[in-house]
Amino acid sequence: MRMTGRPGRSGRTAGTARTAGTGKSGSQASAGELLELVRSGRATTRGALQQATGLSRATVGQRLDRLFRAGWLREGAGGPVGSPLGGRPSITLEFDDEHAVVLAADLETRHARAAVLSLTGEIHAEHTGTLLVEDGPDAVLGELGRWFADLLDKAGHRAEEVCGIGLAVPGPVDSDTGRVVQPPIMPGWDGYDIRSRLARAFTEHTGAGEVPVLVDNDANLMAYGEQRTSHPDCSAFVLVKVSTGIGAGVVVDGSVYRGIDGGAGDIGHIRVPEGAGALCRCGSYGCLAAVASGGAVARRLAESGVRAASGSDVRALLAAGHPEAVGLAREAGRRVGDVLATVVTLLNPGVLMIAGDLAGTPFLTGVRELLYQRALPRSTAHLEVVTSRLGERAGLVGAGALVVEHLYAPERVEERLRAMGV
């Protein structure tokens, strides 16, 4: 799985790094840019790196030597012989994804999932458990630190192998600070220094030094993970998560679009006519989430005598084929589909993915009914409407990707190499 992008105030991550061969003169191509060329698969031999960068053989060798000493590169099998006259095959270069691991966690309102991942996104160990976001950031993040320590033991990795931690949260996040901004369903978290607390919790429970912590909205990271894994060639990708609330993640040209301060994609708070009189958890009336989220469906089921308190309860009822839950999920899908007609017309995505507790046939059917009825035919002519491929792991994979792309971006590679004395 190839993952690119890093956070920035512009409201989106920077996409594939500007490497040599794409506008920089060869004399400026750094060790970090050579690593990016290898990781992306655009140049995987010494000769190909020389050709892509214009650097001399000696300079390429010197810069690769730094990456080998850091443990970030390794030699693979010999490539094909380039000359018809034969000769020795070229030795390929590979990113060594075994020199470190990443920790990731995905917070919901009532439970969380955490994992140890490789640098290429494979999950080595994971844990899911009850964790109430309303208990506040200090308690929740402290417990995640304990989970991480247990998971490292389970996966057989030392804490010193961890290069970073990624966290997905159910609220808008300012990517520059890693702090949530006025989150409707995260009481007590507004403006809290999540990065410092989680880094400290990791140290408290493992004894290792602090590591970088990156935080983003859960729908953003789900979209990031799904797009990279299942739809890498889709240049405009939208994921809509429908669970306790409703949120969307947008990936354009391989980069997450966040808006100015992390508020992009918060479609659950778009006002809809059907919501008049319905009080949302944000304090306003008429929000889409108040009438079409998993929480809203659970409330309607509870009012009719069915035991349901959350989106996860609705998911269980849908899996069992509960007729009233199926009908309400389809109705919720229609309401969301009506809003998505505008989203699709505005963004013209190639893939619209439905994820979360309500992602399933009844809800998807409702979405399609209204979406294709309301959106312009041109906007949906090449649109795929699908459900999640990674399921509950999407946020973990996206959080891991966020960390890896942050740490191995070319300019940050240079900083890290200098800090290592390499």
Disulfide bonds with the S-S distance in Angstrom:
none
